[in-house]
Amino acid sequence: AGDPAAGEGKVAVCAACHGADGQATAPIYPNLAGQNAEYLVSSLKAYRAGDRAGGMSAMMTPQAQALSDQDIADIAAYYSSLEP
Amino acid sequence: AGDPAAGEGKVAVCAACHGADGQATAPIYPNLAGQNAEYLVSSLKAYRAGDRAGGMSAMMTPQAQALSDQDIADIAAYYSSLEP
């Protein structure tokens, strides 16, 4: 299962667009604060697998490919734990 | 631009998973309440174009393909207007 505290230490790159507090830094990016962890895992794995084109996938695919299953679980747990 | 009031009348199908109030009915689906409209438009257009595989795309692609640009703008404006 994901560890929110570990996830907090892994979101430095994510935070440039999604915010350290899960509030996106520009409206083309999704807010992540309070988002369902299960969905965040599903979407990060879809990006990692190269399943998502369009949108911001040119940015997200390589970022997701740098993440292990545990990294994904931890990051999802962290953002999910934040107040929306 | 999107019209939240018009969007409210177009989310009957979306609401089965994402909730009429934008709170997902199961954790594999994303909450949409208060999500950035610009991001929602981008993701719906990616689904509509067939750019997103994996995840829940088998459900989302045909749903998005039933939507016009105005429908997408209205639905995004509606969900974005809700309290997270």
Backbone of each chain as nested JSON, in Angstrom:
{
  "chains": [
    {"id": "A", "residues": [
      {"number": 1, "name": "ALA", "atoms": {"N": [0.849, -1.21, 0.0], "CA": [0.0, 0.0, 0.0], "C": [0.877, 1.251, 0.0]}},
      {"number": 2, "name": "GLY", "atoms": {"N": [0.329, 2.343, -0.423], "CA": [1.094, 3.58, -0.508], "C": [1.283, 4.233, 0.849]}},
      {"number": 3, "name": "ASP", "atoms": {"N": [2.412, 4.877, 1.004], "CA": [2.762, 5.574, 2.25], "C": [2.79, 7.076, 1.961]}},
      {"number": 4, "name": "PRO", "atoms": {"N": [1.824, 7.833, 2.498], "CA": [1.758, 9.259, 2.193], "C": [3.028, 10.011, 2.587]}},
      {"number": 5, "name": "ALA", "atoms": {"N": [3.631, 9.623, 3.719], "CA": [4.84, 10.322, 4.167], "C": [5.986, 10.079, 3.199]}},
      {"number": 6, "name": "ALA", "atoms": {"N": [6.118, 8.85, 2.721], "CA": [7.145, 8.559, 1.713], "C": [6.83, 9.298, 0.419]}},
      {"number": 7, "name": "GLY", "atoms": {"N": [5.547, 9.35, 0.085], "CA": [5.144, 10.041, -1.14], "C": [5.513, 11.508, -1.126]}},
      {"number": 8, "name": "GLU", "atoms": {"N": [5.372, 12.128, 0.033], "CA": [5.712, 13.551, 0.139], "C": [7.149, 13.81, -0.294]}},
      {"number": 9, "name": "GLY", "atoms": {"N": [8.023, 12.848, -0.05], "CA": [9.427, 13.002, -0.433], "C": [9.702, 12.728, -1.905]}},
      {"number": 10, "name": "LYS", "atoms": {"N": [8.665, 12.327, -2.637], "CA": [8.863, 11.927, -4.041], "C": [8.171, 12.842, -5.042]}},
      {"number": 11, "name": "VAL", "atoms": {"N": [7.57, 13.938, -4.574], "CA": [6.756, 14.753, -5.478], "C": [7.423, 16.057, -5.919]}},
      {"number": 12, "name": "ALA", "atoms": {"N": [8.731, 16.154, -5.716], "CA": [9.395, 17.408, -6.077], "C": [9.149, 17.759, -7.545]}},
      {"number": 13, "name": "VAL", "atoms": {"N": [9.253, 16.782, -8.424], "CA": [9.049, 17.048, -9.855], "C": [7.564, 17.278, -10.147]}},
      {"number": 14, "name": "CYS", "atoms": {"N": [6.701, 16.441, -9.568], "CA": [5.239, 16.578, -9.776], "C": [4.759, 17.982, -9.415]}},
      {"number": 15, "name": "ALA", "atoms": {"N": [5.357, 18.5, -8.308], "CA": [4.868, 19.745, -7.718], "C": [5.05, 20.944, -8.635]}},
      {"number": 16, "name": "ALA", "atoms": {"N": [5.954, 20.856, -9.591], "CA": [6.158, 21.984, -10.511], "C": [4.866, 22.319, -11.24]}},
      {"number": 17, "name": "CYS", "atoms": {"N": [4.051, 21.322, -11.533], "CA": [2.783, 21.556, -12.242], "C": [1.567, 21.337, -11.338]}},
      {"number": 18, "name": "HIS", "atoms": {"N": [1.644, 20.309, -10.478], "CA": [0.472, 19.94, -9.673], "C": [0.491, 20.56, -8.282]}},
      {"number": 19, "name": "GLY", "atoms": {"N": [1.554, 21.289, -7.95], "CA": [1.666, 21.9, -6.632], "C": [2.064, 20.886, -5.57]}},
      {"number": 20, "name": "ALA", "atoms": {"N": [2.847, 21.325, -4.588], "CA": [3.18, 20.454, -3.456], "C": [1.927, 20.212, -2.625]}},
      {"number": 21, "name": "ASP", "atoms": {"N": [0.98, 21.152, -2.702], "CA": [-0.288, 21.033, -1.979], "C": [-1.399, 20.439, -2.853]}},
      {"number": 22, "name": "GLY", "atoms": {"N": [-1.045, 19.987, -4.06], "CA": [-2.025, 19.353, -4.936], "C": [-2.919, 20.316, -5.681]}},
      {"number": 23, "name": "GLN", "atoms": {"N": [-2.634, 21.613, -5.563], "CA": [-3.361, 22.632, -6.335], "C": [-2.514, 22.978, -7.554]}},
      {"number": 24, "name": "ALA", "atoms": {"N": [-3.066, 22.713, -8.731], "CA": [-2.31, 22.893, -9.962], "C": [-1.819, 24.324, -10.112]}},
      {"number": 25, "name": "THR", "atoms": {"N": [-0.659, 24.465, -10.743], "CA": [-0.038, 25.777, -10.902], "C": [-0.535, 26.493, -12.157]}},
      {"number": 26, "name": "ALA", "atoms": {"N": [-1.29, 25.793, -12.998], "CA": [-1.912, 26.386, -14.191], "C": [-3.139, 25.542, -14.516]}},
      {"number": 27, "name": "PRO", "atoms": {"N": [-4.178, 26.173, -15.132], "CA": [-5.456, 25.465, -15.285], "C": [-5.455, 24.308, -16.284]}},
      {"number": 28, "name": "ILE", "atoms": {"N": [-4.386, 24.176, -17.061], "CA": [-4.334, 23.027, -17.968], "C": [-3.961, 21.746, -17.212]}},
      {"number": 29, "name": "TYR", "atoms": {"N": [-3.466, 21.885, -15.982], "CA": [-3.091, 20.726, -15.165], "C": [-4.203, 20.406, -14.181]}},
      {"number": 30, "name": "PRO", "atoms": {"N": [-4.385, 19.135, -13.847], "CA": [-5.389, 18.797, -12.833], "C": [-4.896, 19.03, -11.41]}},
      {"number": 31, "name": "ASN", "atoms": {"N": [-5.808, 19.534, -10.569], "CA": [-5.578, 19.5, -9.135], "C": [-5.561, 18.036, -8.702]}},
      {"number": 32, "name": "LEU", "atoms": {"N": [-4.711, 17.708, -7.737], "CA": [-4.622, 16.32, -7.261], "C": [-5.005, 16.175, -5.786]}},
      {"number": 33, "name": "ALA", "atoms": {"N": [-5.109, 17.276, -5.077], "CA": [-5.4, 17.208, -3.641], "C": [-6.739, 16.517, -3.407]}},
      {"number": 34, "name": "GLY", "atoms": {"N": [-6.724, 15.462, -2.619], "CA": [-7.941, 14.755, -2.276], "C": [-8.467, 13.829, -3.368]}},
      {"number": 35, "name": "GLN", "atoms": {"N": [-7.726, 13.729, -4.451], "CA": [-8.165, 12.82, -5.52], "C": [-8.057, 11.372, -5.035]}},
      {"number": 36, "name": "ASN", "atoms": {"N": [-8.906, 10.503, -5.539], "CA": [-8.885, 9.1, -5.128], "C": [-7.553, 8.45, -5.491]}},
      {"number": 37, "name": "ALA", "atoms": {"N": [-6.908, 7.827, -4.514], "CA": [-5.599, 7.211, -4.74], "C": [-5.676, 6.125, -5.807]}},
      {"number": 38, "name": "GLU", "atoms": {"N": [-6.749, 5.365, -5.789], "CA": [-6.866, 4.265, -6.754], "C": [-6.873, 4.808, -8.185]}},
      {"number": 39, "name": "TYR", "atoms": {"N": [-7.572, 5.922, -8.388], "CA": [-7.574, 6.544, -9.715], "C": [-6.186, 7.085, -10.073]}},
      {"number": 40, "name": "LEU", "atoms": {"N": [-5.514, 7.716, -9.119], "CA": [-4.18, 8.263, -9.409], "C": [-3.215, 7.158, -9.806]}},
      {"number": 41, "name": "VAL", "atoms": {"N": [-3.301, 6.011, -9.136], "CA": [-2.448, 4.871, -9.498], "C": [-2.772, 4.416, -10.924]}},
      {"number": 42, "name": "SER", "atoms": {"N": [-4.06, 4.292, -11.211], "CA": [-4.486, 3.842, -12.542], "C": [-3.985, 4.779, -13.638]}},
      {"number": 43, "name": "SER", "atoms": {"N": [-4.096, 6.083, -13.405], "CA": [-3.7, 7.019, -14.461], "C": [-2.176, 7.071, -14.607]}},
      {"number": 44, "name": "LEU", "atoms": {"N": [-1.441, 7.028, -13.489], "CA": [0.023, 7.032, -13.598], "C": [0.525, 5.771, -14.315]}},
      {"number": 45, "name": "LYS", "atoms": {"N": [-0.106, 4.638, -14.042], "CA": [0.315, 3.409, -14.735], "C": [-0.045, 3.454, -16.221]}},
      {"number": 46, "name": "ALA", "atoms": {"N": [-1.154, 4.096, -16.561], "CA": [-1.509, 4.25, -17.981], "C": [-0.482, 5.139, -18.688]}},
      {"number": 47, "name": "TYR", "atoms": {"N": [-0.084, 6.234, -18.034], "CA": [0.968, 7.067, -18.634], "C": [2.265, 6.274, -18.763]}},
      {"number": 48, "name": "ARG", "atoms": {"N": [2.628, 5.551, -17.7], "CA": [3.894, 4.801, -17.711], "C": [3.923, 3.779, -18.833]}},
      {"number": 49, "name": "ALA", "atoms": {"N": [2.766, 3.156, -19.099], "CA": [2.675, 2.143, -20.151], "C": [2.629, 2.752, -21.556]}},
      {"number": 50, "name": "GLY", "atoms": {"N": [2.59, 4.081, -21.613], "CA": [2.492, 4.733, -22.919], "C": [1.095, 4.676, -23.498]}},
      {"number": 51, "name": "ASP", "atoms": {"N": [0.113, 4.431, -22.653], "CA": [-1.272, 4.281, -23.118], "C": [-1.971, 5.613, -23.341]}},
      {"number": 52, "name": "ARG", "atoms": {"N": [-1.406, 6.692, -22.802], "CA": [-2.074, 7.985, -22.943], "C": [-1.29, 8.904, -23.87]}},
      {"number": 53, "name": "ALA", "atoms": {"N": [-1.914, 9.257, -24.985], "CA": [-1.362, 10.274, -25.871], "C": [-2.206, 11.54, -25.689]}},
      {"number": 54, "name": "GLY", "atoms": {"N": [-1.924, 12.571, -26.459], "CA": [-2.707, 13.799, -26.351], "C": [-2.462, 14.481, -25.017]}},
      {"number": 55, "name": "GLY", "atoms": {"N": [-3.197, 15.56, -24.789], "CA": [-3.086, 16.3, -23.533], "C": [-1.633, 16.614, -23.202]}},
      {"number": 56, "name": "MET", "atoms": {"N": [-1.272, 16.394, -21.951], "CA": [0.082, 16.66, -21.467], "C": [0.923, 15.385, -21.439]}},
      {"number": 57, "name": "SER", "atoms": {"N": [0.558, 14.411, -22.266], "CA": [1.23, 13.111, -22.193], "C": [2.714, 13.19, -22.555]}},
      {"number": 58, "name": "ALA", "atoms": {"N": [3.098, 14.157, -23.37], "CA": [4.516, 14.264, -23.723], "C": [5.353, 14.58, -22.485]}},
      {"number": 59, "name": "MET", "atoms": {"N": [4.717, 15.242, -21.525], "CA": [5.395, 15.502, -20.251], "C": [5.216, 14.335, -19.277]}},
      {"number": 60, "name": "MET", "atoms": {"N": [4.011, 13.798, -19.224], "CA": [3.696, 12.806, -18.187], "C": [4.298, 11.431, -18.457]}},
      {"number": 61, "name": "THR", "atoms": {"N": [4.38, 11.022, -19.704], "CA": [4.868, 9.669, -19.979], "C": [6.288, 9.462, -19.456]}},
      {"number": 62, "name": "PRO", "atoms": {"N": [7.252, 10.314, -19.812], "CA": [8.606, 10.089, -19.284], "C": [8.688, 10.232, -17.765]}},
      {"number": 63, "name": "GLN", "atoms": {"N": [7.89, 11.132, -17.197], "CA": [7.917, 11.251, -15.726], "C": [7.436, 9.958, -15.087]}},
      {"number": 64, "name": "ALA", "atoms": {"N": [6.337, 9.422, -15.6], "CA": [5.787, 8.195, -15.016], "C": [6.733, 7.014, -15.223]}},
      {"number": 65, "name": "GLN", "atoms": {"N": [7.466, 7.044, -16.333], "CA": [8.366, 5.918, -16.606], "C": [9.555, 5.883, -15.648]}},
      {"number": 66, "name": "ALA", "atoms": {"N": [9.776, 6.979, -14.93], "CA": [10.838, 7.001, -13.926], "C": [10.37, 6.448, -12.583]}},
      {"number": 67, "name": "LEU", "atoms": {"N": [9.098, 6.055, -12.481], "CA": [8.52, 5.654, -11.19], "C": [8.329, 4.143, -11.089]}},
      {"number": 68, "name": "SER", "atoms": {"N": [8.666, 3.589, -9.908], "CA": [8.357, 2.193, -9.594], "C": [6.898, 2.077, -9.151]}},
      {"number": 69, "name": "ASP", "atoms": {"N": [6.415, 0.847, -9.047], "CA": [5.059, 0.635, -8.51], "C": [4.933, 1.254, -7.118]}},
      {"number": 70, "name": "GLN", "atoms": {"N": [5.987, 1.111, -6.294], "CA": [5.927, 1.663, -4.937], "C": [5.919, 3.188, -4.968]}},
      {"number": 71, "name": "ASP", "atoms": {"N": [6.732, 3.776, -5.839], "CA": [6.705, 5.24, -5.986], "C": [5.301, 5.721, -6.335]}},
      {"number": 72, "name": "ILE", "atoms": {"N": [4.672, 5.043, -7.279], "CA": [3.325, 5.431, -7.717], "C": [2.327, 5.316, -6.561]}},
      {"number": 73, "name": "ALA", "atoms": {"N": [2.417, 4.223, -5.823], "CA": [1.506, 4.041, -4.687], "C": [1.709, 5.132, -3.639]}},
      {"number": 74, "name": "ASP", "atoms": {"N": [2.979, 5.461, -3.37], "CA": [3.288, 6.472, -2.355], "C": [2.832, 7.868, -2.786]}},
      {"number": 75, "name": "ILE", "atoms": {"N": [3.089, 8.213, -4.033], "CA": [2.7, 9.529, -4.536], "C": [1.179, 9.659, -4.546]}},
      {"number": 76, "name": "ALA", "atoms": {"N": [0.496, 8.602, -4.962], "CA": [-0.973, 8.618, -4.975], "C": [-1.517, 8.767, -3.561]}},
      {"number": 77, "name": "ALA", "atoms": {"N": [-0.909, 8.044, -2.609], "CA": [-1.365, 8.137, -1.216], "C": [-1.148, 9.544, -0.673]}},
      {"number": 78, "name": "TYR", "atoms": {"N": [-0.027, 10.157, -1.046], "CA": [0.26, 11.516, -0.571], "C": [-0.772, 12.517, -1.094]}},
      {"number": 79, "name": "TYR", "atoms": {"N": [-0.947, 12.569, -2.397], "CA": [-1.876, 13.573, -2.941], "C": [-3.311, 13.308, -2.482]}},
      {"number": 80, "name": "SER", "atoms": {"N": [-3.654, 12.039, -2.38], "CA": [-5.007, 11.694, -1.924], "C": [-5.263, 12.156, -0.493]}},
      {"number": 81, "name": "SER", "atoms": {"N": [-4.2, 12.22, 0.305], "CA": [-4.354, 12.579, 1.727], "C": [-4.565, 14.067, 1.949]}},
      {"number": 82, "name": "LEU", "atoms": {"N": [-4.317, 14.873, 0.921], "CA": [-4.392, 16.331, 1.092], "C": [-5.832, 16.829, 0.998]}},
      {"number": 83, "name": "GLU", "atoms": {"N": [-6.08, 17.94, 1.67], "CA": [-7.391, 18.598, 1.602], "C": [-7.581, 19.189, 0.2]}},
      {"number": 84, "name": "PRO", "atoms": {"N": [-8.717, 18.903, -0.452], "CA": [-8.936, 19.451, -1.799], "C": [-9.099, 20.985, -1.77]}}
    ]},
    {"id": "B", "residues": [
      {"number": 1, "name": "ALA", "atoms": {"N": [-17.387, 29.619, -24.762], "CA": [-17.049, 29.225, -23.375], "C": [-18.133, 28.312, -22.834]}},
      {"number": 2, "name": "GLY", "atoms": {"N": [-17.781, 27.557, -21.832], "CA": [-18.718, 26.606, -21.254], "C": [-19.75, 27.278, -20.37]}},
      {"number": 3, "name": "ASP", "atoms": {"N": [-20.945, 26.708, -20.346], "CA": [-22.055, 27.21, -19.532], "C": [-22.385, 26.161, -18.466]}},
      {"number": 4, "name": "PRO", "atoms": {"N": [-22.067, 26.471, -17.191], "CA": [-22.272, 25.473, -16.134], "C": [-23.728, 25.016, -16.04]}},
      {"number": 5, "name": "ALA", "atoms": {"N": [-24.67, 25.934, -16.248], "CA": [-26.084, 25.556, -16.133], "C": [-26.464, 24.584, -17.248]}},
      {"number": 6, "name": "ALA", "atoms": {"N": [-25.989, 24.843, -18.459], "CA": [-26.236, 23.911, -19.559], "C": [-25.55, 22.575, -19.279]}},
      {"number": 7, "name": "GLY", "atoms": {"N": [-24.351, 22.645, -18.715], "CA": [-23.611, 21.424, -18.401], "C": [-24.347, 20.543, -17.415]}},
      {"number": 8, "name": "GLU", "atoms": {"N": [-24.996, 21.167, -16.453], "CA": [-25.729, 20.385, -15.452], "C": [-26.759, 19.471, -16.111]}},
      {"number": 9, "name": "GLY", "atoms": {"N": [-27.319, 19.929, -17.226], "CA": [-28.303, 19.132, -17.941], "C": [-27.714, 18.046, -18.816]}},
      {"number": 10, "name": "LYS", "atoms": {"N": [-26.383, 17.973, -18.869], "CA": [-25.725, 17.025, -19.786], "C": [-24.918, 15.952, -19.068]}},
      {"number": 11, "name": "VAL", "atoms": {"N": [-24.993, 15.91, -17.743], "CA": [-24.109, 15.001, -17.01], "C": [-24.817, 13.752, -16.476]}},
      {"number": 12, "name": "ALA", "atoms": {"N": [-26.02, 13.458, -16.98], "CA": [-26.756, 12.301, -16.451], "C": [-25.915, 11.027, -16.568]}},
      {"number": 13, "name": "VAL", "atoms": {"N": [-25.274, 10.837, -17.704], "CA": [-24.468, 9.627, -17.894], "C": [-23.173, 9.713, -17.08]}},
      {"number": 14, "name": "CYS", "atoms": {"N": [-22.512, 10.852, -17.094], "CA": [-21.262, 11.047, -16.34], "C": [-21.46, 10.722, -14.861]}},
      {"number": 15, "name": "ALA", "atoms": {"N": [-22.663, 11.127, -14.357], "CA": [-22.915, 11.06, -12.918], "C": [-22.948, 9.642, -12.377]}},
      {"number": 16, "name": "ALA", "atoms": {"N": [-23.186, 8.673, -13.242], "CA": [-23.215, 7.283, -12.78], "C": [-21.889, 6.9, -12.119]}},
      {"number": 17, "name": "CYS", "atoms": {"N": [-20.805, 7.452, -12.609], "CA": [-19.479, 7.142, -12.046], "C": [-18.884, 8.332, -11.289]}},
      {"number": 18, "name": "HIS", "atoms": {"N": [-19.06, 9.536, -11.838], "CA": [-18.406, 10.715, -11.264], "C": [-19.29, 11.475, -10.292]}},
      {"number": 19, "name": "GLY", "atoms": {"N": [-20.544, 11.043, -10.141], "CA": [-21.464, 11.721, -9.234], "C": [-22.038, 12.981, -9.863]}},
      {"number": 20, "name": "ALA", "atoms": {"N": [-23.29, 13.289, -9.56], "CA": [-23.871, 14.551, -10.015], "C": [-23.196, 15.707, -9.284]}},
      {"number": 21, "name": "ASP", "atoms": {"N": [-22.669, 15.413, -8.094], "CA": [-21.961, 16.422, -7.3], "C": [-20.444, 16.381, -7.522]}},
      {"number": 22, "name": "GLY", "atoms": {"N": [-19.999, 15.561, -8.489], "CA": [-18.573, 15.497, -8.799], "C": [-17.759, 14.657, -7.844]}},
      {"number": 23, "name": "GLN", "atoms": {"N": [-18.425, 13.956, -6.927], "CA": [-17.735, 13.017, -6.031], "C": [-17.923, 11.618, -6.603]}},
      {"number": 24, "name": "ALA", "atoms": {"N": [-16.804, 10.988, -6.963], "CA": [-16.862, 9.694, -7.635], "C": [-17.603, 8.664, -6.796]}},
      {"number": 25, "name": "THR", "atoms": {"N": [-18.295, 7.765, -7.496], "CA": [-19.087, 6.742, -6.815], "C": [-18.256, 5.513, -6.457]}},
      {"number": 26, "name": "ALA", "atoms": {"N": [-17.014, 5.458, -6.924], "CA": [-16.087, 4.378, -6.564], "C": [-14.673, 4.929, -6.734]}},
      {"number": 27, "name": "PRO", "atoms": {"N": [-13.702, 4.407, -5.943], "CA": [-12.376, 5.046, -5.924], "C": [-11.54, 4.878, -7.193]}},
      {"number": 28, "name": "ILE", "atoms": {"N": [-11.979, 4.016, -8.097], "CA": [-11.24, 3.903, -9.357], "C": [-11.554, 5.076, -10.288]}},
      {"number": 29, "name": "TYR", "atoms": {"N": [-12.614, 5.828, -9.992], "CA": [-12.985, 6.986, -10.809], "C": [-12.48, 8.269, -10.161]}},
      {"number": 30, "name": "PRO", "atoms": {"N": [-12.125, 9.264, -10.955], "CA": [-11.707, 10.532, -10.354], "C": [-12.892, 11.397, -9.91]}},
      {"number": 31, "name": "ASN", "atoms": {"N": [-12.726, 12.056, -8.77], "CA": [-13.614, 13.152, -8.398], "C": [-13.418, 14.277, -9.414]}},
      {"number": 32, "name": "LEU", "atoms": {"N": [-14.491, 14.95, -9.758], "CA": [-14.399, 16.049, -10.727], "C": [-14.782, 17.395, -10.132]}},
      {"number": 33, "name": "ALA", "atoms": {"N": [-15.373, 17.405, -8.955], "CA": [-15.833, 18.663, -8.353], "C": [-14.655, 19.611, -8.14]}},
      {"number": 34, "name": "GLY", "atoms": {"N": [-14.768, 20.8, -8.702], "CA": [-13.73, 21.813, -8.526], "C": [-12.489, 21.59, -9.374]}},
      {"number": 35, "name": "GLN", "atoms": {"N": [-12.523, 20.574, -10.227], "CA": [-11.362, 20.347, -11.104], "C": [-11.279, 21.489, -12.127]}},
      {"number": 36, "name": "ASN", "atoms": {"N": [-10.068, 21.796, -12.556], "CA": [-9.888, 22.874, -13.524], "C": [-10.607, 22.551, -14.836]}},
      {"number": 37, "name": "ALA", "atoms": {"N": [-11.444, 23.473, -15.307], "CA": [-12.212, 23.238, -16.535], "C": [-11.292, 23.006, -17.725]}},
      {"number": 38, "name": "GLU", "atoms": {"N": [-10.204, 23.743, -17.786], "CA": [-9.308, 23.617, -18.942], "C": [-8.738, 22.195, -19.017]}},
      {"number": 39, "name": "TYR", "atoms": {"N": [-8.405, 21.641, -17.846], "CA": [-7.917, 20.258, -17.822], "C": [-9.021, 19.276, -18.22]}},
      {"number": 40, "name": "LEU", "atoms": {"N": [-10.233, 19.495, -17.724], "CA": [-11.33, 18.577, -18.063], "C": [-11.593, 18.576, -19.57]}},
      {"number": 41, "name": "VAL", "atoms": {"N": [-11.547, 19.737, -20.19], "CA": [-11.723, 19.817, -21.647], "C": [-10.605, 19.04, -22.342]}},
      {"number": 42, "name": "SER", "atoms": {"N": [-9.377, 19.257, -21.901], "CA": [-8.23, 18.578, -22.511], "C": [-8.365, 17.058, -22.407]}},
      {"number": 43, "name": "SER", "atoms": {"N": [-8.765, 16.562, -21.238], "CA": [-8.837, 15.11, -21.068], "C": [-10.016, 14.524, -21.845]}},
      {"number": 44, "name": "LEU", "atoms": {"N": [-11.159, 15.215, -21.849], "CA": [-12.3, 14.698, -22.622], "C": [-11.983, 14.667, -24.116]}},
      {"number": 45, "name": "LYS", "atoms": {"N": [-11.277, 15.675, -24.6], "CA": [-10.915, 15.678, -26.028], "C": [-9.893, 14.586, -26.34]}},
      {"number": 46, "name": "ALA", "atoms": {"N": [-9.006, 14.292, -25.396], "CA": [-8.057, 13.187, -25.601], "C": [-8.8, 11.852, -25.667]}},
      {"number": 47, "name": "TYR", "atoms": {"N": [-9.764, 11.655, -24.767], "CA": [-10.579, 10.432, -24.849], "C": [-11.334, 10.381, -26.174]}},
      {"number": 48, "name": "ARG", "atoms": {"N": [-11.951, 11.507, -26.542], "CA": [-12.751, 11.531, -27.771], "C": [-11.918, 11.196, -28.997]}},
      {"number": 49, "name": "ALA", "atoms": {"N": [-10.663, 11.653, -29.003], "CA": [-9.772, 11.399, -30.133], "C": [-9.216, 9.976, -30.132]}},
      {"number": 50, "name": "GLY", "atoms": {"N": [-9.532, 9.216, -29.084], "CA": [-8.982, 7.865, -28.994], "C": [-7.537, 7.839, -28.541]}},
      {"number": 51, "name": "ASP", "atoms": {"N": [-7.079, 8.932, -27.946], "CA": [-5.681, 9.042, -27.529], "C": [-5.394, 8.347, -26.204]}},
      {"number": 52, "name": "ARG", "atoms": {"N": [-6.434, 8.025, -25.445], "CA": [-6.196, 7.419, -24.139], "C": [-6.65, 5.96, -24.13]}},
      {"number": 53, "name": "ALA", "atoms": {"N": [-5.699, 5.066, -23.938], "CA": [-5.997, 3.657, -23.713], "C": [-5.764, 3.373, -22.231]}},
      {"number": 54, "name": "GLY", "atoms": {"N": [-5.909, 2.114, -21.825], "CA": [-5.682, 1.774, -20.418], "C": [-6.741, 2.381, -19.524]}},
      {"number": 55, "name": "GLY", "atoms": {"N": [-6.581, 2.188, -18.232], "CA": [-7.51, 2.756, -17.259], "C": [-8.952, 2.432, -17.619]}},
      {"number": 56, "name": "MET", "atoms": {"N": [-9.808, 3.441, -17.54], "CA": [-11.234, 3.271, -17.835], "C": [-11.557, 3.735, -19.257]}},
      {"number": 57, "name": "SER", "atoms": {"N": [-10.567, 3.712, -20.148], "CA": [-10.768, 4.274, -21.484], "C": [-11.824, 3.519, -22.284]}},
      {"number": 58, "name": "ALA", "atoms": {"N": [-12.015, 2.22, -22.002], "CA": [-13.032, 1.467, -22.751], "C": [-14.423, 2.041, -22.48]}},
      {"number": 59, "name": "MET", "atoms": {"N": [-14.571, 2.635, -21.308], "CA": [-15.839, 3.294, -20.99], "C": [-15.84, 4.742, -21.479]}},
      {"number": 60, "name": "MET", "atoms": {"N": [-14.716, 5.437, -21.273], "CA": [-14.691, 6.877, -21.528], "C": [-14.652, 7.232, -23.018]}},
      {"number": 61, "name": "THR", "atoms": {"N": [-13.976, 6.438, -23.826], "CA": [-13.833, 6.811, -25.239], "C": [-15.197, 6.925, -25.93]}},
      {"number": 62, "name": "PRO", "atoms": {"N": [-16.053, 5.896, -25.868], "CA": [-17.358, 6.046, -26.534], "C": [-18.224, 7.15, -25.923]}},
      {"number": 63, "name": "GLN", "atoms": {"N": [-18.136, 7.334, -24.602], "CA": [-18.917, 8.426, -23.993], "C": [-18.46, 9.772, -24.548]}},
      {"number": 64, "name": "ALA", "atoms": {"N": [-17.147, 9.972, -24.597], "CA": [-16.628, 11.256, -25.082], "C": [-16.944, 11.455, -26.561]}},
      {"number": 65, "name": "GLN", "atoms": {"N": [-17.003, 10.364, -27.321], "CA": [-17.275, 10.482, -28.761], "C": [-18.712, 10.905, -29.032]}},
      {"number": 66, "name": "ALA", "atoms": {"N": [-19.56, 10.826, -28.017], "CA": [-20.939, 11.295, -28.18], "C": [-21.07, 12.794, -27.899]}},
      {"number": 67, "name": "LEU", "atoms": {"N": [-19.977, 13.456, -27.54], "CA": [-20.034, 14.859, -27.106], "C": [-19.49, 15.808, -28.165]}},
      {"number": 68, "name": "SER", "atoms": {"N": [-20.187, 16.934, -28.346], "CA": [-19.69, 18.017, -29.2], "C": [-18.696, 18.869, -28.399]}},
      {"number": 69, "name": "ASP", "atoms": {"N": [-17.998, 19.753, -29.096], "CA": [-17.103, 20.682, -28.398], "C": [-17.876, 21.493, -27.352]}},
      {"number": 70, "name": "GLN", "atoms": {"N": [-19.108, 21.913, -27.713], "CA": [-19.901, 22.706, -26.756], "C": [-20.314, 21.857, -25.556]}},
      {"number": 71, "name": "ASP", "atoms": {"N": [-20.728, 20.617, -25.797], "CA": [-21.044, 19.715, -24.68], "C": [-19.855, 19.605, -23.721]}},
      {"number": 72, "name": "ILE", "atoms": {"N": [-18.681, 19.397, -24.283], "CA": [-17.475, 19.241, -23.456], "C": [-17.216, 20.512, -22.65]}},
      {"number": 73, "name": "ALA", "atoms": {"N": [-17.331, 21.656, -23.293], "CA": [-17.109, 22.928, -22.579], "C": [-18.126, 23.106, -21.456]}},
      {"number": 74, "name": "ASP", "atoms": {"N": [-19.387, 22.754, -21.723], "CA": [-20.44, 22.929, -20.722], "C": [-20.249, 21.971, -19.544]}},
      {"number": 75, "name": "ILE", "atoms": {"N": [-19.954, 20.721, -19.842], "CA": [-19.761, 19.722, -18.781], "C": [-18.548, 20.092, -17.92]}},
      {"number": 76, "name": "ALA", "atoms": {"N": [-17.482, 20.529, -18.567], "CA": [-16.287, 20.945, -17.822], "C": [-16.601, 22.146, -16.933]}},
      {"number": 77, "name": "ALA", "atoms": {"N": [-17.359, 23.089, -17.461], "CA": [-17.714, 24.278, -16.674], "C": [-18.571, 23.89, -15.48]}},
      {"number": 78, "name": "TYR", "atoms": {"N": [-19.471, 22.939, -15.684], "CA": [-20.341, 22.506, -14.583], "C": [-19.523, 21.853, -13.47]}},
      {"number": 79, "name": "TYR", "atoms": {"N": [-18.749, 20.846, -13.797], "CA": [-18.007, 20.149, -12.738], "C": [-16.987, 21.068, -12.068]}},
      {"number": 80, "name": "SER", "atoms": {"N": [-16.389, 21.934, -12.866], "CA": [-15.42, 22.878, -12.309], "C": [-16.062, 23.833, -11.301]}},
      {"number": 81, "name": "SER", "atoms": {"N": [-17.332, 24.116, -11.496], "CA": [-18.024, 25.091, -10.636], "C": [-18.404, 24.526, -9.267]}},
      {"number": 82, "name": "LEU", "atoms": {"N": [-18.332, 23.216, -9.114], "CA": [-18.774, 22.585, -7.869], "C": [-17.704, 22.657, -6.783]}},
      {"number": 83, "name": "GLU", "atoms": {"N": [-18.146, 22.656, -5.545], "CA": [-17.233, 22.638, -4.394], "C": [-16.549, 21.266, -4.317]}},
      {"number": 84, "name": "PRO", "atoms": {"N": [-15.223, 21.235, -4.208], "CA": [-14.532, 19.933, -4.128], "C": [-14.904, 19.189, -2.841]}}
    ]}
  ]
}
